[in-house]
Amino acid sequence: MNLFELAFSLQGYPMSRARRLLCDIQQSAAKGYEAWQHARRWEIVRYHYQNNPFYRAKIGSRLPSEWDSLPVITKADLQQPLCKLLPVGITRRQLYTASTSGSSGHPFYFAKDKLCHALSWALVRDRYAQYSLTTTSKQARFYGIPLDPKGYLTEKVKDRIANRVRFPVFDLSTEVLRQYERRFRRRGFEYVYGYTSSIVYFARYLLDRGVVLKDICPTLRVCIVTSEVCTPEDRKIIETAFGVRVANEYGASELGVLAFERPDGEMVCSDEITFFEIARRENGENSLLCTSLFNKAFPLIRYELGDCVELFERRGRKYVRSIDGRVNDFAVLPSGRVAAGLTFYYVSRRILESSGCLREFIVRQTRPDTFVFDVVSDRRLTDREIGGIRAGMDRYLEPGLALEVNYVDHIRREGSGKIKHFFSELAQPAAGGIHGQSVVA
């Protein structure tokens, strides 16, 4: 057990038990997961039906005998105080709790019991081992970070324990990218991890300079992209600039890693902890439904994630063939600073945490200094809440930006069902002036 897992264990997460359980699951389902999942998914349904008032009310007076007769849980169903969604007798101290990023436009709080969360990390450990990585291999993390003192300190402590160096994506100007390049020259990173669009942006910067990351950081083994769709063009840019292969991670905050790309290039689903099924939308698109097989804290059962995904099955395992999920633009600010679109999760997080009234939202940049916050809300935001958004923009972007809150009845979705969390109505930047190419990743 390394320091990262030891820290989890000291907080009551049964890490060793989770690893053993994952191994037992893989051995018992070696010839196929169908029979094992059938028993396990009905077990979690019965648990929540007997112990969770929210889920029992969702089903009604009688538990159906057919799986397809169970209700689909949507993100809108879960946008209510967490205490109303938990089973009877469970306390917050027994749980891991967090909020989603709102990438589908529907932010909400979720919970996992500690075994469920430990299993998620056991699965990450299992998948990373395919690339000779551990949960404490030296990581260059292209991600956001809360800038409030408590949140910042918490993430920095986690980074220290997990042996990762954070490359914040709130400012991707050329000078910052130069600093990032210098870090790779000085540190022995084993892998890069983070938002697809931000990593592509850094890769374009390297291509413009004629630098191959592997040459200046020989210890580098792989780049793991997450959170946004990685197109074939993105993959080619990253692999050319970094000199190592790309591994695609597909996940969701509330569920963990859903699929992970093996060295042979196939994205194998996390059948050990999640049951996957496809529902057909009215427009003919595939909508992914997920059942968390071990989460006794939160009823993610036939849960509609919001992604349009195509699966296939071979020898008892499910694989991802394609994902049509979210893509985000970059925000280009009056100072010339460039920020990843996912920065707006950190801007809106304070309102998500305090008000509980947001149902859907997107952010549009209409002018270099103006951002429109399209909101579907139970009520109008107070002056204090709007002030919180302004303060977040000052902190994560730059001072002096104009904010407009636009209340709407609904937000239009693309065919995939996903909302583009942030989009710019301005021309998109090229990292380091790379041949005038726009970056939309």
C-alpha positions as a Markdown table, in Angstrom:
| # | Residue | x | y | z |
|---|---|---|---|---|
| 1 | Met | 0.0 | 0.0 | 0.0 |
| 2 | Asn | 1.5 | 3.3 | -1.1 |
| 3 | Leu | 1.1 | 6.7 | 0.7 |
| 4 | Phe | -1.9 | 7.7 | -1.4 |
| 5 | Glu | -3.8 | 4.5 | -0.5 |
| 6 | Leu | -2.6 | 4.7 | 3.1 |
| 7 | Ala | -4.1 | 8.2 | 3.4 |
| 8 | Phe | -7.4 | 6.9 | 2.1 |
| 9 | Ser | -7.3 | 4.0 | 4.6 |
| 10 | Leu | -6.7 | 6.3 | 7.5 |
| 11 | Gln | -9.9 | 8.2 | 6.5 |
| 12 | Gly | -11.9 | 5.0 | 6.7 |
| 13 | Tyr | -11.8 | 3.9 | 3.1 |
| 14 | Pro | -11.2 | 0.1 | 2.9 |
| 15 | Met | -8.6 | 0.1 | 0.2 |
| 16 | Ser | -7.2 | -3.4 | 0.8 |
| 17 | Arg | -10.6 | -4.9 | 0.9 |
| 18 | Ala | -11.6 | -3.1 | -2.3 |
| 19 | Arg | -8.5 | -4.5 | -4.1 |
| 20 | Arg | -9.4 | -8.0 | -3.0 |
| 21 | Leu | -13.0 | -7.6 | -3.9 |
| 22 | Leu | -12.1 | -6.3 | -7.4 |
| 23 | Cys | -9.8 | -9.3 | -7.9 |
| 24 | Asp | -12.6 | -11.7 | -6.8 |
| 25 | Ile | -15.0 | -10.1 | -9.2 |
| 26 | Gln | -12.6 | -10.4 | -12.1 |
| 27 | Gln | -12.0 | -14.0 | -11.3 |
| 28 | Ser | -15.6 | -14.9 | -10.8 |
| 29 | Ala | -16.6 | -13.2 | -14.0 |
| 30 | Ala | -13.7 | -14.5 | -16.1 |
| 31 | Lys | -16.0 | -16.1 | -18.6 |
| 32 | Gly | -18.4 | -13.2 | -18.8 |
| 33 | Tyr | -20.0 | -10.5 | -16.7 |
| 34 | Glu | -23.6 | -11.0 | -17.6 |
| 35 | Ala | -24.7 | -13.6 | -15.0 |
| 36 | Trp | -22.7 | -11.9 | -12.2 |
| 37 | Gln | -24.0 | -8.4 | -13.1 |
| 38 | His | -27.6 | -9.7 | -13.3 |
| 39 | Ala | -27.5 | -10.8 | -9.6 |
| 40 | Arg | -25.5 | -7.8 | -8.5 |
| 41 | Arg | -27.7 | -5.2 | -10.1 |
| 42 | Trp | -30.9 | -6.6 | -8.6 |
| 43 | Glu | -29.2 | -6.7 | -5.3 |
| 44 | Ile | -28.5 | -3.0 | -5.4 |
| 45 | Val | -32.0 | -2.3 | -6.6 |
| 46 | Arg | -33.6 | -4.2 | -3.7 |
| 47 | Tyr | -31.3 | -2.4 | -1.2 |
| 48 | His | -32.4 | 1.0 | -2.4 |
| 49 | Tyr | -36.0 | 0.0 | -2.7 |
| 50 | Gln | -36.0 | -1.2 | 0.9 |
| 51 | Asn | -33.8 | 1.6 | 2.4 |
| 52 | Asn | -34.1 | 4.7 | 0.3 |
| 53 | Pro | -37.4 | 6.7 | 0.4 |
| 54 | Phe | -36.5 | 8.6 | -2.7 |
| 55 | Tyr | -36.0 | 5.5 | -4.8 |
| 56 | Arg | -39.0 | 3.7 | -3.4 |
| 57 | Ala | -41.2 | 6.7 | -4.2 |
| 58 | Lys | -39.7 | 6.8 | -7.7 |
| 59 | Ile | -40.7 | 3.1 | -8.3 |
| 60 | Gly | -44.0 | 3.0 | -6.5 |
| 61 | Ser | -45.7 | 0.5 | -4.3 |
| 62 | Arg | -44.4 | -2.6 | -6.1 |
| 63 | Leu | -40.9 | -3.6 | -7.3 |
| 64 | Pro | -41.1 | -4.6 | -11.0 |
| 65 | Ser | -39.8 | -8.0 | -12.0 |
| 66 | Glu | -38.5 | -6.8 | -15.3 |
| 67 | Trp | -35.3 | -4.7 | -15.5 |
| 68 | Asp | -36.7 | -2.5 | -18.3 |
| 69 | Ser | -39.7 | -1.6 | -16.1 |
| 70 | Leu | -37.5 | 0.2 | -13.6 |
| 71 | Pro | -37.5 | 3.9 | -13.9 |
| 72 | Val | -34.7 | 5.8 | -15.5 |
| 73 | Ile | -33.0 | 8.2 | -13.1 |
| 74 | Thr | -32.1 | 11.6 | -14.6 |
| 75 | Lys | -29.9 | 14.3 | -13.5 |
| 76 | Ala | -32.9 | 16.5 | -12.9 |
| 77 | Asp | -34.2 | 13.9 | -10.4 |
| 78 | Leu | -31.0 | 14.3 | -8.4 |
| 79 | Gln | -31.0 | 18.1 | -8.2 |
| 80 | Gln | -32.3 | 18.3 | -4.7 |
| 81 | Pro | -30.8 | 18.4 | -1.2 |
| 82 | Leu | -28.5 | 15.4 | -0.7 |
| 83 | Cys | -30.2 | 14.5 | 2.5 |
| 84 | Lys | -33.4 | 13.7 | 0.5 |
| 85 | Leu | -31.6 | 11.2 | -1.7 |
| 86 | Leu | -29.7 | 9.1 | 1.0 |
| 87 | Pro | -30.9 | 5.8 | 2.5 |
| 88 | Val | -32.4 | 5.8 | 6.0 |
| 89 | Gly | -29.8 | 5.6 | 8.8 |
| 90 | Ile | -26.7 | 6.7 | 6.7 |
| 91 | Thr | -24.8 | 9.8 | 7.8 |
| 92 | Arg | -22.5 | 12.2 | 5.9 |
| 93 | Arg | -19.5 | 11.0 | 8.0 |
| 94 | Gln | -19.9 | 7.5 | 6.3 |
| 95 | Leu | -19.8 | 9.0 | 2.9 |
| 96 | Tyr | -17.6 | 10.5 | 0.2 |
| 97 | Thr | -19.5 | 13.5 | -1.2 |
| 98 | Ala | -18.8 | 15.9 | -4.1 |
| 99 | Ser | -20.5 | 17.8 | -6.9 |
| 100 | Thr | -20.5 | 17.2 | -10.6 |
| 101 | Ser | -18.9 | 19.6 | -13.0 |
| 102 | Gly | -22.2 | 20.4 | -14.7 |
| 103 | Ser | -20.8 | 19.4 | -18.0 |
| 104 | Ser | -24.3 | 18.3 | -19.1 |
| 105 | Gly | -25.7 | 21.5 | -17.8 |
| 106 | His | -27.2 | 19.7 | -14.8 |
| 107 | Pro | -24.9 | 20.2 | -11.7 |
| 108 | Phe | -25.8 | 18.3 | -8.5 |
| 109 | Tyr | -24.3 | 16.8 | -5.4 |
| 110 | Phe | -23.7 | 13.1 | -5.1 |
| 111 | Ala | -22.5 | 10.6 | -2.5 |
| 112 | Lys | -20.7 | 7.3 | -2.4 |
| 113 | Asp | -20.3 | 4.9 | 0.5 |
| 114 | Lys | -16.7 | 4.4 | 1.4 |
| 115 | Leu | -16.4 | 0.9 | -0.1 |
| 116 | Cys | -17.8 | 2.1 | -3.4 |
| 117 | His | -15.3 | 5.0 | -3.6 |
| 118 | Ala | -12.4 | 2.6 | -2.6 |
| 119 | Leu | -13.5 | 0.3 | -5.4 |
| 120 | Ser | -13.4 | 3.1 | -7.9 |
| 121 | Trp | -9.7 | 3.7 | -6.9 |
| 122 | Ala | -8.9 | 0.0 | -7.0 |
| 123 | Leu | -10.2 | 0.0 | -10.6 |
| 124 | Val | -8.0 | 3.0 | -11.5 |
| 125 | Arg | -5.0 | 1.1 | -10.0 |
| 126 | Asp | -5.9 | -1.9 | -12.1 |
| 127 | Arg | -6.2 | 0.0 | -15.3 |
| 128 | Tyr | -3.1 | 2.1 | -14.8 |
| 129 | Ala | -1.0 | -1.0 | -14.2 |
| 130 | Gln | -1.4 | -1.8 | -17.9 |
| 131 | Tyr | 1.0 | 1.1 | -18.5 |
| 132 | Ser | 3.3 | 0.3 | -15.7 |
| 133 | Leu | 1.9 | 3.1 | -13.6 |
| 134 | Thr | 0.8 | 3.2 | -10.0 |
| 135 | Thr | -1.5 | 5.6 | -8.2 |
| 136 | Thr | 1.6 | 7.5 | -7.1 |
| 137 | Ser | 3.6 | 7.5 | -10.3 |
| 138 | Lys | 4.8 | 11.1 | -11.0 |
| 139 | Gln | 1.9 | 12.9 | -12.7 |
| 140 | Ala | 1.8 | 16.2 | -14.7 |
| 141 | Arg | -1.9 | 17.2 | -14.1 |
| 142 | Phe | -3.5 | 19.6 | -16.6 |
| 143 | Tyr | -6.5 | 20.5 | -14.5 |
| 144 | Gly | -8.2 | 23.2 | -12.6 |
| 145 | Ile | -7.9 | 23.9 | -8.9 |
| 146 | Pro | -10.2 | 25.7 | -6.4 |
| 147 | Leu | -8.6 | 29.1 | -5.5 |
| 148 | Asp | -10.4 | 29.6 | -2.2 |
| 149 | Pro | -7.9 | 29.0 | 0.6 |
| 150 | Lys | -9.6 | 25.8 | 2.0 |
| 151 | Gly | -10.2 | 24.2 | -1.4 |
| 152 | Tyr | -6.7 | 25.2 | -2.7 |
| 153 | Leu | -5.0 | 23.7 | 0.4 |
| 154 | Thr | -7.0 | 20.5 | 0.2 |
| 155 | Glu | -6.0 | 19.9 | -3.4 |
| 156 | Lys | -2.4 | 20.8 | -2.8 |
| 157 | Val | -2.2 | 18.3 | 0.0 |
| 158 | Lys | -3.8 | 15.6 | -2.2 |
| 159 | Asp | -1.4 | 16.5 | -5.0 |
| 160 | Arg | 1.5 | 16.0 | -2.6 |
| 161 | Ile | 0.3 | 12.7 | -1.4 |
| 162 | Ala | -0.5 | 11.4 | -4.9 |
| 163 | Asn | 2.9 | 12.6 | -6.3 |
| 164 | Arg | 1.4 | 14.9 | -8.9 |
| 165 | Val | 2.3 | 18.4 | -10.0 |
| 166 | Arg | -0.6 | 20.6 | -11.1 |
| 167 | Phe | -0.6 | 22.6 | -14.3 |
| 168 | Pro | -3.6 | 24.9 | -13.8 |
| 169 | Val | -5.6 | 25.5 | -17.0 |
| 170 | Phe | -7.0 | 28.9 | -16.0 |
| 171 | Asp | -4.2 | 30.7 | -17.9 |
| 172 | Leu | -2.7 | 29.1 | -21.0 |
| 173 | Ser | -0.9 | 32.2 | -22.3 |
| 174 | Thr | 2.4 | 31.6 | -24.1 |
| 175 | Glu | 4.5 | 32.7 | -21.1 |
| 176 | Val | 2.7 | 30.2 | -18.9 |
| 177 | Leu | 3.2 | 27.4 | -21.4 |
| 178 | Arg | 6.9 | 28.2 | -21.5 |
| 179 | Gln | 6.9 | 27.8 | -17.7 |
| 180 | Tyr | 5.2 | 24.4 | -18.2 |
| 181 | Glu | 7.8 | 23.4 | -20.7 |
| 182 | Arg | 10.6 | 24.2 | -18.3 |
| 183 | Arg | 8.9 | 22.0 | -15.6 |
| 184 | Phe | 9.1 | 19.0 | -17.9 |
| 185 | Arg | 12.8 | 19.7 | -18.5 |
| 186 | Arg | 13.4 | 19.7 | -14.7 |
| 187 | Arg | 11.1 | 16.9 | -13.4 |
| 188 | Gly | 10.9 | 13.2 | -14.2 |
| 189 | Phe | 7.2 | 12.9 | -15.0 |
| 190 | Glu | 5.9 | 9.4 | -15.8 |
| 191 | Tyr | 2.7 | 10.5 | -17.4 |
| 192 | Val | 0.5 | 13.5 | -18.3 |
| 193 | Tyr | -3.1 | 13.5 | -17.2 |
| 194 | Gly | -5.9 | 16.0 | -17.7 |
| 195 | Tyr | -8.5 | 17.8 | -19.8 |
| 196 | Thr | -8.2 | 16.9 | -23.5 |
| 197 | Ser | -8.5 | 20.4 | -24.8 |
| 198 | Ser | -5.8 | 21.9 | -22.5 |
| 199 | Ile | -3.4 | 19.1 | -23.3 |
| 200 | Val | -4.0 | 19.6 | -27.1 |
| 201 | Tyr | -3.3 | 23.3 | -26.6 |
| 202 | Phe | 0.0 | 22.6 | -24.9 |
| 203 | Ala | 0.8 | 20.1 | -27.6 |
| 204 | Arg | 0.2 | 22.7 | -30.3 |
| 205 | Tyr | 2.6 | 25.0 | -28.5 |
| 206 | Leu | 5.3 | 22.3 | -28.5 |
| 207 | Leu | 4.8 | 21.6 | -32.2 |
| 208 | Asp | 5.2 | 25.3 | -32.9 |
| 209 | Arg | 8.5 | 25.3 | -31.0 |
| 210 | Gly | 9.7 | 22.0 | -32.6 |
| 211 | Val | 9.9 | 20.4 | -29.2 |
| 212 | Val | 9.1 | 16.7 | -28.5 |
| 213 | Leu | 8.1 | 16.3 | -24.9 |
| 214 | Lys | 9.7 | 12.8 | -24.6 |
| 215 | Asp | 13.0 | 14.3 | -25.7 |
| 216 | Ile | 13.1 | 16.8 | -22.8 |
| 217 | Cys | 11.4 | 14.4 | -20.3 |
| 218 | Pro | 12.7 | 10.9 | -21.1 |
| 219 | Thr | 10.8 | 9.3 | -18.2 |
| 220 | Leu | 7.5 | 10.1 | -19.9 |
| 221 | Arg | 5.5 | 6.9 | -20.7 |
| 222 | Val | 1.9 | 7.9 | -21.7 |
| 223 | Cys | -0.6 | 10.7 | -21.8 |
| 224 | Ile | -4.0 | 10.0 | -20.3 |
| 225 | Val | -6.8 | 12.4 | -21.5 |
| 226 | Thr | -10.1 | 12.7 | -19.8 |
| 227 | Ser | -13.2 | 14.9 | -19.3 |
| 228 | Glu | -13.6 | 15.9 | -23.0 |
| 229 | Val | -13.8 | 14.0 | -26.2 |
| 230 | Cys | -10.5 | 13.2 | -27.8 |
| 231 | Thr | -10.9 | 13.2 | -31.6 |
| 232 | Pro | -8.5 | 11.3 | -33.9 |
| 233 | Glu | -7.0 | 14.7 | -34.8 |
| 234 | Asp | -6.4 | 15.5 | -31.1 |
| 235 | Arg | -4.7 | 12.2 | -30.6 |
| 236 | Lys | -2.4 | 12.7 | -33.6 |
| 237 | Ile | -1.4 | 16.2 | -32.3 |
| 238 | Ile | -0.7 | 14.9 | -28.8 |
| 239 | Glu | 1.2 | 11.8 | -29.8 |
| 240 | Thr | 3.3 | 13.8 | -32.3 |
| 241 | Ala | 4.2 | 16.6 | -29.8 |
| 242 | Phe | 4.6 | 14.3 | -26.8 |
| 243 | Gly | 6.4 | 11.4 | -28.4 |
| 244 | Val | 4.3 | 8.9 | -26.3 |
| 245 | Arg | 0.9 | 7.2 | -26.9 |
| 246 | Val | -2.4 | 8.6 | -25.7 |
| 247 | Ala | -4.7 | 6.5 | -23.5 |
| 248 | Asn | -8.3 | 7.7 | -23.4 |
| 249 | Glu | -10.1 | 7.7 | -20.1 |
| 250 | Tyr | -13.9 | 8.0 | -20.1 |
| 251 | Gly | -15.5 | 8.8 | -16.8 |
| 252 | Ala | -18.0 | 10.8 | -14.7 |
| 253 | Ser | -17.5 | 12.4 | -11.3 |
| 254 | Glu | -20.5 | 10.6 | -9.8 |
| 255 | Leu | -19.5 | 7.1 | -11.3 |
| 256 | Gly | -15.8 | 7.1 | -11.6 |
| 257 | Val | -13.9 | 5.6 | -14.6 |
| 258 | Leu | -16.5 | 4.1 | -17.0 |
| 259 | Ala | -14.0 | 2.9 | -19.7 |
| 260 | Phe | -10.3 | 3.0 | -20.2 |
| 261 | Glu | -8.2 | 2.5 | -23.3 |
| 262 | Arg | -5.9 | -0.6 | -23.1 |
| 263 | Pro | -2.5 | -0.7 | -24.8 |
| 264 | Asp | -4.1 | -2.6 | -27.7 |
| 265 | Gly | -6.3 | 0.5 | -28.4 |
| 266 | Glu | -9.6 | -0.9 | -27.2 |
| 267 | Met | -11.7 | 0.9 | -24.6 |
| 268 | Val | -12.9 | -1.7 | -22.1 |
| 269 | Cys | -15.8 | -0.8 | -19.9 |
| 270 | Ser | -15.7 | -0.9 | -16.1 |
| 271 | Asp | -18.0 | -4.0 | -16.0 |
| 272 | Glu | -16.6 | -4.8 | -12.5 |
| 273 | Ile | -18.4 | -1.9 | -10.9 |
| 274 | Thr | -20.9 | -0.6 | -13.4 |
| 275 | Phe | -23.7 | -2.1 | -15.5 |
| 276 | Phe | -24.1 | -0.4 | -18.9 |
| 277 | Glu | -27.1 | -0.3 | -21.2 |
| 278 | Ile | -28.2 | 1.8 | -24.1 |
| 279 | Ala | -31.6 | 3.5 | -24.4 |
| 280 | Arg | -32.8 | 4.9 | -27.7 |
| 281 | Arg | -33.8 | 8.6 | -27.7 |
| 282 | Glu | -36.7 | 10.0 | -29.7 |
| 283 | Asn | -34.2 | 11.4 | -32.2 |
| 284 | Gly | -32.7 | 7.9 | -32.7 |
| 285 | Glu | -29.5 | 8.6 | -30.8 |
| 286 | Asn | -28.1 | 6.2 | -28.2 |
| 287 | Ser | -28.2 | 7.4 | -24.6 |
| 288 | Leu | -26.0 | 5.6 | -22.1 |
| 289 | Leu | -27.6 | 4.4 | -18.9 |
| 290 | Cys | -25.4 | 3.3 | -16.0 |
| 291 | Thr | -26.1 | 1.4 | -12.8 |
| 292 | Ser | -23.5 | 1.7 | -10.0 |
| 293 | Leu | -23.4 | -1.8 | -8.7 |
| 294 | Phe | -21.9 | -1.0 | -5.3 |
| 295 | Asn | -23.1 | 2.4 | -4.3 |
| 296 | Lys | -25.4 | 2.0 | -1.3 |
| 297 | Ala | -25.4 | 5.7 | -0.6 |
| 298 | Phe | -26.9 | 7.1 | -3.8 |
| 299 | Pro | -29.3 | 5.4 | -6.2 |
| 300 | Leu | -27.5 | 5.7 | -9.5 |
| 301 | Ile | -29.7 | 3.0 | -11.1 |
| 302 | Arg | -30.5 | 3.1 | -14.8 |
| 303 | Tyr | -29.0 | 6.6 | -14.5 |
| 304 | Glu | -29.0 | 8.6 | -17.7 |
| 305 | Leu | -25.5 | 10.0 | -18.0 |
| 306 | Gly | -26.3 | 12.3 | -20.9 |
| 307 | Asp | -23.6 | 11.0 | -23.4 |
| 308 | Cys | -24.4 | 9.5 | -26.7 |
| 309 | Val | -22.3 | 6.3 | -26.7 |
| 310 | Glu | -22.0 | 3.3 | -28.9 |
| 311 | Leu | -21.0 | 0.0 | -27.2 |
| 312 | Phe | -20.2 | -3.5 | -28.5 |
| 313 | Glu | -19.7 | -6.8 | -26.6 |
| 314 | Arg | -17.1 | -9.5 | -27.2 |
| 315 | Arg | -16.4 | -12.6 | -25.1 |
| 316 | Gly | -18.6 | -11.4 | -22.2 |
| 317 | Arg | -17.1 | -7.8 | -22.0 |
| 318 | Lys | -18.4 | -4.5 | -23.1 |
| 319 | Tyr | -16.3 | -2.0 | -25.0 |
| 320 | Val | -16.8 | 1.6 | -26.1 |
| 321 | Arg | -16.8 | 2.0 | -29.9 |
| 322 | Ser | -17.6 | 5.8 | -29.9 |
| 323 | Ile | -18.5 | 8.6 | -27.6 |
| 324 | Asp | -20.3 | 11.8 | -28.7 |
| 325 | Gly | -19.8 | 13.9 | -25.5 |
| 326 | Arg | -18.9 | 17.4 | -24.7 |
| 327 | Val | -16.3 | 19.7 | -26.3 |
| 328 | Asn | -15.5 | 23.2 | -25.1 |
| 329 | Asp | -14.0 | 26.3 | -26.6 |
| 330 | Phe | -11.4 | 28.5 | -24.9 |
| 331 | Ala | -12.0 | 31.9 | -23.3 |
| 332 | Val | -9.8 | 34.6 | -24.8 |
| 333 | Leu | -9.6 | 37.6 | -22.4 |
| 334 | Pro | -8.9 | 41.3 | -23.1 |
| 335 | Ser | -5.4 | 40.9 | -21.6 |
| 336 | Gly | -4.6 | 38.2 | -24.1 |
| 337 | Arg | -4.8 | 35.5 | -21.5 |
| 338 | Val | -6.3 | 32.2 | -22.6 |
| 339 | Ala | -8.4 | 30.0 | -20.3 |
| 340 | Ala | -9.9 | 26.5 | -20.7 |
| 341 | Gly | -13.7 | 26.5 | -21.0 |
| 342 | Leu | -13.9 | 24.2 | -18.0 |
| 343 | Thr | -12.7 | 27.1 | -15.9 |
| 344 | Phe | -16.3 | 28.1 | -15.6 |
| 345 | Tyr | -17.0 | 25.0 | -13.5 |
| 346 | Tyr | -14.8 | 26.7 | -10.8 |
| 347 | Val | -16.5 | 30.0 | -11.4 |
| 348 | Ser | -20.0 | 28.6 | -11.0 |
| 349 | Arg | -19.1 | 26.1 | -8.2 |
| 350 | Arg | -19.8 | 28.6 | -5.4 |
| 351 | Ile | -23.3 | 29.2 | -6.6 |
| 352 | Leu | -23.9 | 25.4 | -7.0 |
| 353 | Glu | -22.7 | 24.9 | -3.4 |
| 354 | Ser | -24.7 | 27.7 | -1.8 |
| 355 | Ser | -28.0 | 28.2 | -3.6 |
| 356 | Gly | -29.1 | 24.8 | -4.8 |
| 357 | Cys | -31.4 | 26.5 | -7.3 |
| 358 | Leu | -29.5 | 26.0 | -10.6 |
| 359 | Arg | -31.0 | 23.4 | -12.9 |
| 360 | Glu | -29.2 | 24.1 | -16.1 |
| 361 | Phe | -26.6 | 26.6 | -17.3 |
| 362 | Ile | -24.2 | 27.4 | -20.0 |
| 363 | Val | -21.7 | 30.3 | -20.4 |
| 364 | Arg | -21.3 | 32.2 | -23.6 |
| 365 | Gln | -18.5 | 34.7 | -24.4 |
| 366 | Thr | -20.1 | 37.3 | -26.6 |
| 367 | Arg | -17.3 | 39.9 | -26.5 |
| 368 | Pro | -13.7 | 39.8 | -25.3 |
| 369 | Asp | -14.8 | 41.3 | -22.0 |
| 370 | Thr | -18.4 | 40.0 | -21.8 |
| 371 | Phe | -19.8 | 36.6 | -20.6 |
| 372 | Val | -23.5 | 35.7 | -20.7 |
| 373 | Phe | -24.6 | 33.1 | -18.1 |
| 374 | Asp | -27.7 | 31.4 | -19.5 |
| 375 | Val | -29.6 | 30.0 | -16.5 |
| 376 | Val | -32.5 | 27.7 | -15.9 |
| 377 | Ser | -33.2 | 28.2 | -12.3 |
| 378 | Asp | -35.9 | 27.6 | -9.7 |
| 379 | Arg | -35.7 | 31.3 | -8.8 |
| 380 | Arg | -33.8 | 34.4 | -9.8 |
| 381 | Leu | -30.3 | 34.6 | -8.4 |
| 382 | Thr | -29.8 | 37.1 | -5.5 |
| 383 | Asp | -27.5 | 40.0 | -5.8 |
| 384 | Arg | -25.2 | 38.2 | -3.4 |
| 385 | Glu | -25.1 | 35.1 | -5.6 |
| 386 | Ile | -24.4 | 37.1 | -8.7 |
| 387 | Gly | -21.7 | 38.9 | -6.8 |
| 388 | Gly | -20.2 | 35.4 | -6.1 |
| 389 | Ile | -20.1 | 34.7 | -9.8 |
| 390 | Arg | -18.4 | 38.0 | -10.4 |
| 391 | Ala | -15.9 | 37.3 | -7.7 |
| 392 | Gly | -15.2 | 33.9 | -9.2 |
| 393 | Met | -14.6 | 35.5 | -12.6 |
| 394 | Asp | -12.2 | 38.0 | -11.0 |
| 395 | Arg | -10.3 | 35.2 | -9.3 |
| 396 | Tyr | -10.2 | 32.5 | -12.0 |
| 397 | Leu | -10.1 | 34.7 | -15.1 |
| 398 | Glu | -9.2 | 38.4 | -14.6 |
| 399 | Pro | -10.8 | 41.5 | -13.0 |
| 400 | Gly | -13.1 | 43.9 | -14.9 |
| 401 | Leu | -15.1 | 41.4 | -17.0 |
| 402 | Ala | -18.7 | 42.1 | -17.6 |
| 403 | Leu | -21.3 | 39.5 | -16.6 |
| 404 | Glu | -24.9 | 39.1 | -17.9 |
| 405 | Val | -27.3 | 36.7 | -16.3 |
| 406 | Asn | -29.9 | 35.6 | -18.8 |
| 407 | Tyr | -32.9 | 33.5 | -17.4 |
| 408 | Val | -34.3 | 31.0 | -19.9 |
| 409 | Asp | -36.9 | 28.2 | -19.8 |
| 410 | His | -34.6 | 25.6 | -21.3 |
| 411 | Ile | -31.2 | 25.2 | -23.0 |
| 412 | Arg | -31.0 | 23.7 | -26.4 |
| 413 | Arg | -28.9 | 20.5 | -26.7 |
| 414 | Glu | -27.1 | 19.0 | -29.6 |
| 415 | Gly | -28.0 | 15.6 | -31.0 |
| 416 | Ser | -25.7 | 14.0 | -28.4 |
| 417 | Gly | -27.8 | 15.3 | -25.6 |
| 418 | Lys | -24.8 | 17.0 | -24.1 |
| 419 | Ile | -24.6 | 20.7 | -23.5 |
| 420 | Lys | -21.5 | 22.5 | -24.6 |
| 421 | His | -20.6 | 23.9 | -21.1 |
| 422 | Phe | -18.8 | 26.9 | -22.5 |
| 423 | Phe | -18.6 | 28.3 | -26.0 |
| 424 | Ser | -17.1 | 31.4 | -27.4 |
| 425 | Glu | -18.7 | 33.5 | -30.2 |
| 426 | Leu | -15.2 | 34.9 | -30.9 |
| 427 | Ala | -12.5 | 33.4 | -33.1 |
| 428 | Gln | -10.6 | 30.7 | -31.2 |
| 429 | Pro | -6.9 | 31.0 | -30.4 |
| 430 | Ala | -3.9 | 29.2 | -31.8 |
| 431 | Ala | -1.3 | 28.2 | -29.2 |
| 432 | Gly | 1.8 | 30.2 | -29.8 |
| 433 | Gly | 0.5 | 31.4 | -33.1 |
| 434 | Ile | 0.5 | 27.9 | -34.7 |
| 435 | His | -0.1 | 28.5 | -38.4 |
| 436 | Gly | -3.4 | 30.4 | -37.5 |
| 437 | Gln | -5.1 | 27.1 | -36.6 |
| 438 | Ser | -8.1 | 27.4 | -34.3 |
| 439 | Val | -8.4 | 25.0 | -31.3 |
| 440 | Val | -11.8 | 23.5 | -30.7 |
| 441 | Ala | -11.2 | 20.3 | -28.9 |
